[in-house]
Amino acid sequence: MKIGIISDSHDHLENIRKSTDVFRQRNVEFVLHLGDFISPNAIKAFKGIKLVAIFGNNDGDKFRLIKECKASGGEIKGDYYEFQQDSMKISCYHGTELEIRNALVNCGKYDVVISGHTHEYEDRTAGRTRVLNPGTAHGFGDKATIMVFDTVSGEAELIVI
């Protein structure tokens, strides 16, 4: 299964729209947003895509974000989310507290740990755990990036938008 991964979009509506176009082109099953939408308007830009999300440290009115996500057919899972897909156990955490992220990576429980927050792309292996970070969809003066992760092949494609 292909999963679109995006983080730290920080209300950059143009880049969110570019990202959703890429995710549609790549036929992702759903999009995983790792936090820092900022406002509910950012969620509206995902309309027509199945969205599963967690909160980041800069998300404002969480109640309104949850409400908008639900109205758009998506779901915000809270500050943390774990799930299984194609025999992979996957952990999702924004990454605000480095110690928590490192504990998830090093505990040996997960095949994949996906986080954001740093605005820097990451694809590495720590022990038996794959560590992924799509970077920032906002870009912040540098390149804006997203990722598509294939849970069957294990391929993680970095995409500059």
Secondary structure as UniProt FT lines:
FT   STRAND          2..6
FT   TURN            10..11
FT   HELIX           13..25
FT   TURN            26..27
FT   STRAND          30..33
FT   HELIX           40..44
FT   TURN            45..48
FT   STRAND          51..53
FT   TURN            57..58
FT   HELIX           62..71
FT   TURN            72..73
FT   STRAND          75..76
FT   STRAND          80..85
FT   TURN            86..87
FT   STRAND          88..93
FT   HELIX           98..106
FT   STRAND          112..114
FT   STRAND          121..126
FT   TURN            127..128
FT   STRAND          129..134
FT   TURN            140..141
FT   STRAND          145..150
FT   TURN            151..153
FT   STRAND          156..160
//
